[in-house]
Amino acid sequence: MKRIAVALGLACCGSTWAQIPDIRVRLDATISYIMQPHTTPLVNFYDVMGRPSILGLSFFTDQGFRVNVTEKLQHIPGDAGNDLFDEYYIEDENIWRVGKQYLPFGGGHVLHESAVAVRGDTNLIVEGLPVTMAFCDSGNGLDYGLIGRLGSTVGVSAAVGRNFGTAGTSLTDVRRPEDAPGKGHGWKQVFGLDASKRFLGHWSLRAEAVSFRYGETSSDRDTAVLDVGLSLDPKRSESTTLAWSQIAPDHHNYWRLGGSYAMSRNVTFEPMIRFRGDSLFQVVAQVRIRI
């Protein structure tokens, strides 16, 4: 029903076009080769942190609205949603957005989920801080409720509803994308604090702390995740990141060292090595193609 409503909305906008819009086609594909102890190496069309490979198109209507549609090239096994579309929405940029989209929470490093939602963006009158709020409803057993973020370089976020944290794109700093709990799981309340700072020209530091409360099932325990990353990007086509994550109450520590290095104008090599405590977790070789 929600997809039909979005499609009808796009069709209504399309009915008033005076001319054929300028359609832009985009490919953002990652081929990952992942080696893990005691398992067969994996080749995926999504990256080790759950970012999907996508093929999409976007265009502007005569009214100035932007339409964006992207399709995943591969579904993450075990992911809660079985929709091959990563996003499909219409928006008045920086004002509102309607359709399937990534929800506004933190820096997008811990809770990072695409859901059918209505979103609004504004600024506080007094302090001028940006505020983004969304109401999402992806169906039974999937993301439902209110979610939003207040702030810029320092932000606070909250999500209240049902089934947050089920996607293979979430919590990938402390679990594999394939280990997402699936439909009907997740948490009813999520609260977060995030901050980022750029210094000395080429260095950046970011940190995010997220608390997941009131699980949908007995296996969805109250959980807290802390993720900290330090990056060096001496030039636009090159970056290296060292990150540390911890999950409570287990207090397991995860370390990862990775980067992005240009091989050509549209191709980057993105290696990564991950540790869980003192043990090797994953060795990753990825090639990302963006056209």
C-alpha positions in Angstrom: 0.0 0.0 0.0 2.8 2.4 0.9 4.6 1.8 -2.4 1.4 2.4 -4.3 0.9 5.7 -2.5 4.4 6.8 -3.3 4.0 5.7 -7.0 0.8 7.6 -7.3 2.4 10.7 -5.8 5.2 10.5 -8.4 2.7 9.9 -11.1 0.7 13.0 -10.1 3.9 15.1 -10.2 4.7 13.6 -13.6 1.4 14.5 -15.0 2.2 18.1 -14.8 5.6 18.0 -16.5 5.9 20.3 -19.4 8.8 18.4 -20.9 10.8 15.2 -20.4 13.0 15.6 -17.3 16.8 15.4 -17.3 17.3 11.9 -15.9 20.7 11.1 -14.2 21.7 7.5 -13.9 24.1 6.5 -11.1 26.0 3.3 -10.3 27.7 2.9 -6.9 28.8 -0.7 -6.8 31.2 -2.5 -4.3 32.6 -5.9 -4.9 33.9 -7.3 -1.6 36.1 -10.3 -1.0 35.9 -11.3 2.7 38.1 -13.8 4.5 37.1 -15.0 8.0 38.7 -17.6 10.2 37.3 -21.1 9.8 35.0 -20.1 6.9 35.0 -20.1 3.1 35.9 -16.7 1.7 32.8 -14.7 0.6 32.3 -12.5 -2.5 29.5 -10.0 -2.1 27.9 -7.0 -3.9 27.7 -5.1 -0.7 30.5 -3.9 1.5 31.7 -5.4 4.8 29.8 -2.7 6.7 26.5 -3.4 4.9 26.5 -0.6 2.4 24.7 -2.0 -0.6 25.7 -1.7 -4.3 23.1 0.4 -6.0 21.9 1.3 -9.5 19.7 4.4 -9.5 18.3 7.3 -11.3 17.2 10.8 -10.2 15.6 13.9 -11.8 14.0 17.2 -11.0 10.4 18.0 -11.9 9.4 21.4 -13.3 8.1 22.3 -9.8 11.6 21.8 -8.4 11.0 18.5 -6.6 13.7 15.9 -6.8 12.8 12.2 -7.4 15.3 9.5 -6.5 15.1 5.7 -7.0 17.9 3.3 -6.3 17.9 -0.5 -6.5 20.2 -2.9 -4.6 22.3 -5.2 -6.7 22.2 -7.9 -4.0 20.1 -8.5 -0.9 21.9 -9.1 2.4 21.1 -12.6 3.6 19.0 -12.5 6.8 18.2 -8.8 6.3 14.8 -7.9 7.7 13.4 -6.3 4.6 13.1 -8.2 1.3 12.6 -5.1 -0.8 15.3 -4.8 -3.5 14.8 -1.1 -3.6 17.2 0.7 -1.4 15.5 4.1 -1.7 12.6 5.6 -3.6 11.4 9.1 -2.7 10.3 12.5 -3.8 11.6 15.6 -1.9 11.8 19.4 -1.7 15.5 19.3 -0.8 16.3 20.3 2.8 12.5 20.8 3.5 10.6 17.5 3.2 11.0 14.0 1.8 8.4 11.3 1.3 9.1 7.6 0.4 11.7 5.0 1.3 14.8 6.6 2.6 17.6 6.3 5.2 16.3 7.5 8.6 17.9 10.5 10.3 19.8 9.2 13.3 23.2 10.1 14.5 26.1 10.0 12.1 24.7 6.9 10.4 27.5 4.7 11.7 25.5 2.7 14.3 21.7 2.9 13.5 21.5 3.1 9.7 18.2 1.9 8.2 16.2 2.5 5.1 12.4 2.7 5.7 9.2 4.1 4.2 8.9 7.5 5.9 7.7 11.1 5.8 10.6 13.5 6.8 10.8 17.2 7.6 13.9 19.4 7.9 14.0 22.8 9.7 16.1 24.9 12.1 15.4 26.0 15.7 14.3 29.6 15.8 16.5 30.4 18.9 19.8 28.7 18.3 19.4 28.0 14.6 20.3 24.3 15.1 19.2 21.9 12.3 16.4 19.6 13.2 15.3 16.5 11.2 12.3 14.5 12.1 10.6 11.5 10.4 7.7 9.2 10.9 8.3 5.7 9.4 6.2 2.7 8.8 7.7 -0.1 6.8 5.1 -2.8 7.7 4.6 -5.5 10.3 7.9 -6.4 12.1 9.9 -3.6 10.5 10.8 0.0 11.5 7.8 1.9 12.8 7.6 5.2 14.8 9.2 8.6 15.3 12.9 9.2 14.7 15.0 12.3 14.5 18.2 14.2 15.2 19.0 17.7 16.6 22.3 19.4 16.0 25.1 19.8 13.5 28.7 18.8 14.5 27.3 17.6 17.8 23.9 16.0 17.7 21.4 14.1 19.8 19.1 11.5 18.3 16.1 9.5 19.4 13.8 6.8 17.9 10.6 5.7 19.6 8.3 3.0 18.1 9.0 -0.6 17.1 11.6 -2.8 15.5 14.5 -0.4 15.2 17.9 -1.9 14.6 16.9 -5.0 12.5 18.5 -4.1 9.2 21.8 -5.5 7.9 23.0 -2.0 7.5 22.8 -1.3 11.3 25.3 -2.1 14.1 27.8 -3.4 11.5 30.7 -2.0 13.6 29.9 -4.8 16.1 28.4 -7.5 13.9 28.4 -8.8 10.4 25.6 -7.6 8.1 24.4 -11.2 7.7 24.0 -11.5 11.5 21.2 -8.9 11.7 18.3 -10.3 13.9 15.7 -10.1 11.2 12.0 -9.2 11.0 10.1 -8.9 14.3 13.2 -8.2 16.3 14.9 -4.9 17.3 14.2 -2.3 19.9 11.4 0.1 20.8 13.6 2.9 22.0 17.0 4.1 20.7 18.9 7.2 22.0 22.1 8.5 20.6 24.8 11.2 20.9 27.3 11.9 18.2 30.0 14.4 17.5 32.6 15.1 14.8 35.6 17.4 14.5 38.1 18.2 11.8 41.5 19.4 12.8 45.0 20.0 11.5 43.7 20.2 8.0 43.6 16.5 7.1 42.5 14.8 10.3 39.0 14.1 11.5 37.7 12.5 14.6 34.1 11.3 15.2 32.4 9.5 18.0 28.9 8.1 18.5 27.2 6.4 21.5 23.9 4.7 21.1 21.6 3.0 23.6 19.1 0.4 22.4 16.3 -0.3 25.0 13.1 -2.4 25.3 13.8 -5.3 22.9 11.0 -6.8 20.9 12.0 -10.4 22.0 13.9 -11.9 24.9 17.0 -12.2 22.7 17.0 -8.5 22.0 18.7 -7.4 25.2 19.2 -3.8 26.2 22.4 -2.9 24.4 24.8 0.1 24.1 27.3 0.7 21.4 30.2 3.1 21.4 32.0 3.8 18.1 35.0 6.1 17.7 36.9 6.7 14.4 40.1 8.7 13.5 40.7 9.4 9.8 43.5 10.9 7.8 42.8 12.2 4.3 45.9 13.8 2.9 44.2 14.3 -0.5 40.7 14.0 -1.9 41.2 10.5 -3.4 42.8 9.0 -0.4 41.8 8.3 3.2 42.8 5.9 6.1 40.6 5.2 9.2 41.3 3.5 12.5 38.2 2.8 14.5 37.3 1.2 17.8 33.9 0.0 18.8 32.5 -1.6 22.0 29.2 -3.3 22.7 27.7 -3.5 26.2 26.8 -5.4 28.4 29.2 -7.9 26.8 32.0 -5.4 26.6 33.4 -6.9 23.5 35.9 -4.7 21.7 36.2 -4.4 17.9 39.0 -2.7 16.0 39.2 -2.0 12.3 41.8 -0.4 10.1 40.8 0.5 6.6 40.9 3.0 3.8 39.9 4.2 0.4 42.5 4.7 -2.3 41.9 5.8 -5.9 42.8 3.4 -8.6 41.3 5.5 -11.4 38.8 8.3 -11.7 35.8 6.1 -10.9 37.4 3.2 -9.1 38.7 3.0 -5.5 40.4 0.2 -3.6 39.0 -0.2 0.0 40.9 -2.7 2.1 40.1 -3.4 5.7 41.2 -5.6 8.6 39.0 -6.2 11.6 39.7 -7.6 15.1 37.4 -8.8 17.8 39.3 -8.4 21.0 42.7 -10.0 20.3 41.4 -12.3 17.6 41.3 -11.7 13.8 37.7 -11.1 12.8 37.9 -10.3 9.0 40.3 -9.5 6.2 38.6 -7.6 3.4 39.5 -6.5 -0.1 36.9 -4.3 -1.8 36.7 -2.5 -5.1 34.2 0.3 -5.4 33.0 1.6 -8.7 31.1 4.9 -8.9 29.7 6.3 -12.2 
